[in-house]
């Protein structure tokens, strides 16, 4: 094998080995007596407290009726509907994450990835 090919092969094997080791490691806490589960639960609760309530789209439609002269009224109600969907998804995901931390439901790989990203800031 050419020297450069051998080096590339060795680097690849090293990366594979380190990747396997890192994937089996448990995420560590940030010191003190709290562990990552408590930190994540506190973070999820903090975010849930800051998430706004759902917007009242019907009231917005009454206050800003659709008309030819005011096309932004249509955009407003459409965006409020989309934003309500986002708020609902955030609340649902955080509640599911808290339940997964407690072991009540299975934590998916996407949920674990999101949790680790939140822990990393």
N, CA and C atoms as an extended XYZ file, in Angstrom:
363
Properties=species:S:1:pos:R:3:atomname:S:1:resname:S:1:resid:I:1 pbc="F F F"
N         0.846       -1.167        0.000 N   UNK     1
C         0.000        0.000        0.000 CA  UNK     1
C         0.905        1.248        0.000 C   UNK     1
N         0.495        2.239       -0.702 N   UNK     2
C         1.230        3.510       -0.729 CA  UNK     2
C         1.186        4.139        0.656 C   UNK     2
N         2.209        4.902        1.016 N   UNK     3
C         2.299        5.491        2.356 CA  UNK     3
C         1.096        6.362        2.685 C   UNK     3
N         0.662        7.183        1.723 N   UNK     4
C        -0.496        8.053        1.965 CA  UNK     4
C        -1.779        7.240        2.157 C   UNK     4
N        -1.914        6.145        1.429 N   UNK     5
C        -3.090        5.288        1.581 CA  UNK     5
C        -3.086        4.636        2.958 C   UNK     5
N        -1.918        4.221        3.429 N   UNK     6
C        -1.823        3.603        4.747 CA  UNK     6
C        -2.183        4.610        5.840 C   UNK     6
N        -1.720        5.840        5.701 N   UNK     7
C        -2.047        6.882        6.679 CA  UNK     7
C        -3.546        7.144        6.686 C   UNK     7
N        -4.144        7.242        5.510 N   UNK     8
C        -5.592        7.474        5.400 CA  UNK     8
C        -6.369        6.336        6.052 C   UNK     8
N        -5.928        5.087        5.818 N   UNK     9
C        -6.589        3.923        6.421 CA  UNK     9
C        -6.481        3.979        7.949 C   UNK     9
N        -5.330        4.315        8.470 N   UNK    10
C        -5.129        4.380        9.915 CA  UNK    10
C        -5.973        5.498       10.545 C   UNK    10
N        -6.044        6.636        9.879 N   UNK    11
C        -6.876        7.736       10.381 CA  UNK    11
C        -8.337        7.319       10.407 C   UNK    11
N        -8.785        6.648        9.365 N   UNK    12
C       -10.165        6.173        9.306 CA  UNK    12
C       -10.475        5.194       10.418 C   UNK    12
N        -9.559        4.237       10.668 N   UNK    13
C        -9.768        3.273       11.744 CA  UNK    13
C        -9.779        3.958       13.118 C   UNK    13
N        -8.906        4.945       13.295 N   UNK    14
C        -8.877        5.689       14.557 CA  UNK    14
C       -10.183        6.436       14.773 C   UNK    14
N       -10.674        7.099       13.724 N   UNK    15
C       -11.946        7.826       13.836 CA  UNK    15
C       -13.096        6.883       14.142 C   UNK    15
N       -13.097        5.695       13.510 N   UNK    16
C       -14.149        4.722       13.782 CA  UNK    16
C       -14.102        4.242       15.229 C   UNK    16
N       -12.901        3.972       15.725 N   UNK    17
C       -12.741        3.498       17.096 CA  UNK    17
C       -13.177        4.567       18.095 C   UNK    17
N       -12.722        5.810       17.895 N   UNK    18
C       -13.112        6.889       18.798 CA  UNK    18
C       -14.609        7.163       18.725 C   UNK    18
N       -15.177        7.064       17.535 N   UNK    19
C       -16.620        7.249       17.392 CA  UNK    19
C       -17.399        6.201       18.153 C   UNK    19
N       -16.933        4.940       18.116 N   UNK    20
C       -17.596        3.867       18.857 CA  UNK    20
C       -17.486        4.098       20.355 C   UNK    20
N       -16.317        4.545       20.808 N   UNK    21
C       -16.127        4.812       22.238 CA  UNK    21
C       -17.022        5.953       22.695 C   UNK    21
N       -17.047        7.039       21.903 N   UNK    22
C       -17.864        8.187       22.288 CA  UNK    22
C       -19.350        7.877       22.274 C   UNK    22
N       -19.786        7.001       21.374 N   UNK    23
C       -21.213        6.683       21.304 CA  UNK    23
C       -21.673        5.849       22.497 C   UNK    23
N       -20.737        5.165       23.173 N   UNK    24
C       -21.123        4.366       24.329 CA  UNK    24
C       -20.962        5.108       25.643 C   UNK    24
N       -20.358        6.290       25.610 N   UNK    25
C       -20.177        7.070       26.827 CA  UNK    25
C       -21.480        7.716       27.238 C   UNK    25
N       -21.684        7.823       28.538 N   UNK    26
C       -22.862        8.513       29.052 CA  UNK    26
C       -22.530        9.984       29.179 C   UNK    26
N       -23.498       10.843       28.851 N   UNK    27
C       -23.286       12.286       28.994 CA  UNK    27
C       -23.077       12.603       30.460 C   UNK    27
N       -22.087       13.416       30.753 N   UNK    28
C       -21.776       13.731       32.140 CA  UNK    28
C       -22.434       15.034       32.538 C   UNK    28
N       -22.654       15.204       33.832 N   UNK    29
C       -23.246       16.422       34.362 CA  UNK    29
C       -22.225       17.535       34.401 C   UNK    29
N       -22.656       18.703       34.814 N   UNK    30
C       -21.770       19.859       34.839 CA  UNK    30
C       -21.196       20.097       36.227 C   UNK    30
N       -21.006       19.045       37.005 N   UNK    31
C       -20.445       19.203       38.339 CA  UNK    31
C       -21.535       19.367       39.366 C   UNK    31
N       -21.144       19.322       40.599 N   UNK    32
C       -22.135       19.461       41.662 CA  UNK    32
C       -22.937       18.193       41.819 C   UNK    32
N       -24.089       18.293       42.446 N   UNK    33
C       -24.885       17.105       42.713 CA  UNK    33
C       -25.974       16.873       41.675 C   UNK    33
N       -26.176       17.801       40.756 N   UNK    34
C       -27.226       17.612       39.757 CA  UNK    34
C       -26.679       16.816       38.582 C   UNK    34
N       -27.489       15.920       38.055 N   UNK    35
C       -27.064       15.165       36.887 CA  UNK    35
C       -27.722       15.739       35.635 C   UNK    35
N       -27.388       15.166       34.499 N   UNK    36
C       -27.892       15.722       33.236 CA  UNK    36
C       -29.408       15.617       33.114 C   UNK    36
N       -30.011       14.578       33.735 N   UNK    37
C       -31.472       14.462       33.688 CA  UNK    37
C       -32.138       15.622       34.423 C   UNK    37
N       -31.612       15.971       35.580 N   UNK    38
C       -32.175       17.091       36.345 CA  UNK    38
C       -31.955       18.409       35.611 C   UNK    38
N       -30.784       18.562       35.025 N   UNK    39
C       -30.483       19.783       34.272 CA  UNK    39
C       -31.438       19.905       33.097 C   UNK    39
N       -31.640       18.800       32.379 N   UNK    40
C       -32.519       18.836       31.200 CA  UNK    40
C       -33.964       19.081       31.602 C   UNK    40
N       -34.406       18.487       32.700 N   UNK    41
C       -35.775       18.709       33.168 CA  UNK    41
C       -35.971       20.173       33.558 C   UNK    41
N       -34.993       20.742       34.262 N   UNK    42
C       -35.079       22.158       34.637 CA  UNK    42
C       -35.076       23.064       33.408 C   UNK    42
N       -34.256       22.720       32.415 N   UNK    43
C       -34.214       23.506       31.180 CA  UNK    43
C       -35.538       23.418       30.432 C   UNK    43
N       -36.098       22.221       30.351 N   UNK    44
C       -37.387       22.045       29.672 CA  UNK    44
C       -38.485       22.825       30.393 C   UNK    44
N       -38.486       22.778       31.714 N   UNK    45
C       -39.484       23.547       32.480 CA  UNK    45
C       -39.314       25.045       32.259 C   UNK    45
N       -38.079       25.495       32.204 N   UNK    46
C       -37.811       26.911       31.972 CA  UNK    46
C       -38.335       27.351       30.600 C   UNK    46
N       -38.076       26.540       29.596 N   UNK    47
C       -38.548       26.878       28.246 CA  UNK    47
C       -40.071       26.842       28.194 C   UNK    47
N       -40.672       25.827       28.825 N   UNK    48
C       -42.139       25.733       28.836 CA  UNK    48
C       -42.775       26.955       29.496 C   UNK    48
N       -42.127       27.497       30.512 N   UNK    49
C       -42.659       28.692       31.178 CA  UNK    49
C       -42.562       29.930       30.293 C   UNK    49
N       -41.612       29.945       29.370 N   UNK    50
C       -41.409       31.112       28.513 CA  UNK    50
C       -42.160       31.045       27.180 C   UNK    50
N       -42.655       29.879       26.824 N   UNK    51
C       -43.375       29.733       25.557 CA  UNK    51
C       -44.707       30.480       25.670 C   UNK    51
N       -45.014       31.324       24.690 N   UNK    52
C       -46.270       32.076       24.770 CA  UNK    52
C       -47.489       31.174       24.568 C   UNK    52
N       -48.613       31.661       25.016 N   UNK    53
C       -49.873       30.946       24.803 CA  UNK    53
C       -50.238       31.013       23.322 C   UNK    53
N       -51.133       30.117       22.920 N   UNK    54
C       -51.579       30.115       21.525 CA  UNK    54
C       -52.312       31.416       21.208 C   UNK    54
N       -52.110       31.883       19.996 N   UNK    55
C       -52.767       33.117       19.562 CA  UNK    55
C       -54.196       32.823       19.138 C   UNK    55
N       -55.084       33.760       19.386 N   UNK    56
C       -56.493       33.631       19.019 CA  UNK    56
C       -56.665       34.110       17.578 C   UNK    56
N       -56.648       33.165       16.655 N   UNK    57
C       -56.724       33.490       15.234 CA  UNK    57
C       -58.098       34.059       14.885 C   UNK    57
N       -59.147       33.547       15.512 N   UNK    58
C       -60.505       34.043       15.215 CA  UNK    58
C       -60.637       35.521       15.578 C   UNK    58
N       -60.081       35.922       16.705 N   UNK    59
C       -60.123       37.329       17.101 CA  UNK    59
C       -59.320       38.180       16.131 C   UNK    59
N       -58.178       37.666       15.693 N   UNK    60
C       -57.355       38.397       14.725 CA  UNK    60
C       -58.097       38.553       13.403 C   UNK    60
N       -58.840       37.523       12.985 N   UNK    61
C       -59.622       37.614       11.750 CA  UNK    61
C       -60.732       38.657       11.875 C   UNK    61
N       -61.328       38.772       13.086 N   UNK    62
C       -62.374       39.778       13.301 CA  UNK    62
C       -61.785       41.187       13.328 C   UNK    62
N       -60.656       41.342       14.010 N   UNK    63
C       -60.032       42.663       14.123 CA  UNK    63
C       -59.354       43.114       12.833 C   UNK    63
N       -58.894       42.173       12.055 N   UNK    64
C       -58.194       42.482       10.798 CA  UNK    64
C       -58.823       41.676        9.671 C   UNK    64
N       -60.010       42.091        9.212 N   UNK    65
C       -60.714       41.317        8.184 CA  UNK    65
C       -59.968       41.351        6.850 C   UNK    65
N       -60.169       40.289        6.098 N   UNK    66
C       -59.537       40.173        4.776 CA  UNK    66
C       -60.221       41.138        3.815 C   UNK    66
N       -59.418       41.967        3.186 N   UNK    67
C       -59.946       42.870        2.166 CA  UNK    67
C       -58.860       43.094        1.111 C   UNK    67
N       -59.280       43.569       -0.030 N   UNK    68
C       -58.348       43.798       -1.129 CA  UNK    68
C       -57.327       44.870       -0.771 C   UNK    68
N       -57.745       45.880       -0.053 N   UNK    69
C       -56.866       46.983        0.297 CA  UNK    69
C       -55.865       46.608        1.390 C   UNK    69
N       -56.191       45.599        2.184 N   UNK    70
C       -55.335       45.192        3.306 CA  UNK    70
C       -54.923       43.721        3.146 C   UNK    70
N       -54.070       43.450        2.193 N   UNK    71
C       -53.670       42.066        1.938 CA  UNK    71
C       -52.826       41.486        3.075 C   UNK    71
N       -52.201       42.342        3.878 N   UNK    72
C       -51.389       41.864        4.991 CA  UNK    72
C       -52.238       41.190        6.062 C   UNK    72
N       -53.523       41.479        6.095 N   UNK    73
C       -54.399       40.826        7.064 CA  UNK    73
C       -54.438       39.316        6.827 C   UNK    73
N       -54.448       38.915        5.564 N   UNK    74
C       -54.422       37.493        5.230 CA  UNK    74
C       -53.122       36.869        5.697 C   UNK    74
N       -52.025       37.555        5.438 N   UNK    75
C       -50.710       37.055        5.850 CA  UNK    75
C       -50.640       36.932        7.371 C   UNK    75
N       -51.202       37.920        8.074 N   UNK    76
C       -51.190       37.892        9.536 CA  UNK    76
C       -51.865       36.637       10.072 C   UNK    76
N       -53.062       36.360        9.603 N   UNK    77
C       -53.789       35.201       10.127 CA  UNK    77
C       -53.110       33.893        9.723 C   UNK    77
N       -52.541       33.839        8.514 N   UNK    78
C       -51.825       32.631        8.103 CA  UNK    78
C       -50.592       32.404        8.987 C   UNK    78
N       -49.859       33.454        9.268 N   UNK    79
C       -48.664       33.329       10.099 CA  UNK    79
C       -49.018       32.997       11.544 C   UNK    79
N       -50.115       33.544       12.050 N   UNK    80
C       -50.554       33.193       13.401 CA  UNK    80
C       -50.895       31.707       13.483 C   UNK    80
N       -51.521       31.179       12.449 N   UNK    81
C       -51.852       29.751       12.410 CA  UNK    81
C       -50.580       28.915       12.391 C   UNK    81
N       -49.616       29.316       11.581 N   UNK    82
C       -48.337       28.588       11.525 CA  UNK    82
C       -47.604       28.683       12.868 C   UNK    82
N       -47.610       29.858       13.461 N   UNK    83
C       -46.927       30.049       14.731 CA  UNK    83
C       -47.596       29.220       15.829 C   UNK    83
N       -48.932       29.116       15.803 N   UNK    84
C       -49.635       28.261       16.755 CA  UNK    84
C       -49.195       26.802       16.598 C   UNK    84
N       -48.993       26.373       15.361 N   UNK    85
C       -48.498       25.014       15.124 CA  UNK    85
C       -47.115       24.807       15.713 C   UNK    85
N       -46.267       25.811       15.567 N   UNK    86
C       -44.921       25.745       16.123 CA  UNK    86
C       -44.962       25.694       17.652 C   UNK    86
N       -45.769       26.536       18.253 N   UNK    87
C       -45.900       26.547       19.712 CA  UNK    87
C       -46.394       25.195       20.216 C   UNK    87
N       -47.383       24.633       19.539 N   UNK    88
C       -47.920       23.334       19.915 CA  UNK    88
C       -46.844       22.257       19.828 C   UNK    88
N       -46.048       22.283       18.767 N   UNK    89
C       -44.988       21.295       18.593 CA  UNK    89
C       -43.906       21.434       19.658 C   UNK    89
N       -43.536       22.656       19.998 N   UNK    90
C       -42.525       22.887       21.036 CA  UNK    90
C       -43.015       22.342       22.377 C   UNK    90
N       -44.248       22.677       22.739 N   UNK    91
C       -44.801       22.218       24.011 CA  UNK    91
C       -44.880       20.696       24.048 C   UNK    91
N       -45.371       20.102       22.977 N   UNK    92
C       -45.497       18.645       22.912 CA  UNK    92
C       -44.130       17.970       23.005 C   UNK    92
N       -43.155       18.494       22.278 N   UNK    93
C       -41.814       17.891       22.283 CA  UNK    93
C       -41.161       17.986       23.656 C   UNK    93
N       -41.286       19.129       24.303 N   UNK    94
C       -40.682       19.284       25.626 CA  UNK    94
C       -41.360       18.386       26.662 C   UNK    94
N       -42.673       18.257       26.584 N   UNK    95
C       -43.374       17.365       27.515 CA  UNK    95
C       -42.972       15.913       27.267 C   UNK    95
N       -42.856       15.521       25.998 N   UNK    96
C       -42.417       14.167       25.679 CA  UNK    96
C       -40.978       13.927       26.144 C   UNK    96
N       -40.137       14.946       26.016 N   UNK    97
C       -38.753       14.818       26.457 CA  UNK    97
C       -38.696       14.596       27.971 C   UNK    97
N       -39.513       15.334       28.710 N   UNK    98
C       -39.550       15.159       30.155 CA  UNK    98
C       -40.049       13.757       30.524 C   UNK    98
N       -41.040       13.270       29.792 N   UNK    99
C       -41.547       11.918       30.040 CA  UNK    99
C       -40.501       10.867       29.692 C   UNK    99
N       -39.726       11.104       28.642 N   UNK   100
C       -38.678       10.159       28.250 CA  UNK   100
C       -37.564       10.137       29.291 C   UNK   100
N       -37.244       11.282       29.864 N   UNK   101
C       -36.219       11.342       30.913 CA  UNK   101
C       -36.665       10.524       32.127 C   UNK   101
N       -37.957       10.579       32.425 N   UNK   102
C       -38.495        9.809       33.551 CA  UNK   102
C       -38.635        8.323       33.219 C   UNK   102
N       -38.510        7.971       31.947 N   UNK   103
C       -38.627        6.580       31.530 CA  UNK   103
C       -40.038        6.145       31.229 C   UNK   103
N       -40.955        7.091       31.108 N   UNK   104
C       -42.354        6.749       30.836 CA  UNK   104
C       -42.575        6.393       29.375 C   UNK   104
N       -41.799        6.995       28.482 N   UNK   105
C       -41.888        6.688       27.059 CA  UNK   105
C       -40.474        6.469       26.523 C   UNK   105
N       -40.385        5.896       25.353 N   UNK   106
C       -39.100        5.619       24.724 CA  UNK   106
C       -38.536        6.896       24.120 C   UNK   106
N       -37.252        7.151       24.361 N   UNK   107
C       -36.607        8.336       23.794 CA  UNK   107
C       -36.090        7.996       22.398 C   UNK   107
N       -36.591        8.698       21.396 N   UNK   108
C       -36.137        8.462       20.028 CA  UNK   108
C       -34.758        9.075       19.826 C   UNK   108
N       -34.119        8.688       18.746 N   UNK   109
C       -32.786        9.239       18.469 CA  UNK   109
C       -32.869       10.733       18.181 C   UNK   109
N       -33.946       11.175       17.533 N   UNK   110
C       -34.122       12.605       17.277 CA  UNK   110
C       -34.304       13.375       18.580 C   UNK   110
N       -35.073       12.798       19.506 N   UNK   111
C       -35.299       13.459       20.784 CA  UNK   111
C       -33.998       13.513       21.587 C   UNK   111
N       -33.220       12.427       21.553 N   UNK   112
C       -31.938       12.420       22.267 CA  UNK   112
C       -30.989       13.444       21.667 C   UNK   112
N       -30.986       13.552       20.352 N   UNK   113
C       -30.130       14.534       19.683 CA  UNK   113
C       -30.531       15.952       20.086 C   UNK   113
N       -31.829       16.208       20.130 N   UNK   114
C       -32.319       17.537       20.537 CA  UNK   114
C       -31.952       17.817       21.992 C   UNK   114
N       -32.073       16.797       22.839 N   UNK   115
C       -31.747       16.983       24.255 CA  UNK   115
C       -30.260       17.295       24.430 C   UNK   115
N       -29.406       16.567       23.733 N   UNK   116
C       -27.969       16.813       23.839 CA  UNK   116
C       -27.613       18.198       23.292 C   UNK   116
N       -28.290       18.616       22.235 N   UNK   117
C       -28.052       19.957       21.695 CA  UNK   117
C       -28.476       21.022       22.694 C   UNK   117
N       -29.587       20.794       23.380 N   UNK   118
C       -30.039       21.747       24.384 CA  UNK   118
C       -29.067       21.795       25.557 C   UNK   118
N       -28.533       20.658       25.959 N   UNK   119
C       -27.564       20.621       27.052 CA  UNK   119
C       -26.272       21.348       26.670 C   UNK   119
N       -25.908       21.226       25.388 N   UNK   120
C       -24.702       21.916       24.903 CA  UNK   120
C       -24.914       23.412       24.751 C   UNK   120
N       -26.169       23.816       24.746 N   UNK   121
C       -26.470       25.246       24.624 CA  UNK   121
C       -26.592       25.654       23.204 C   UNK   121
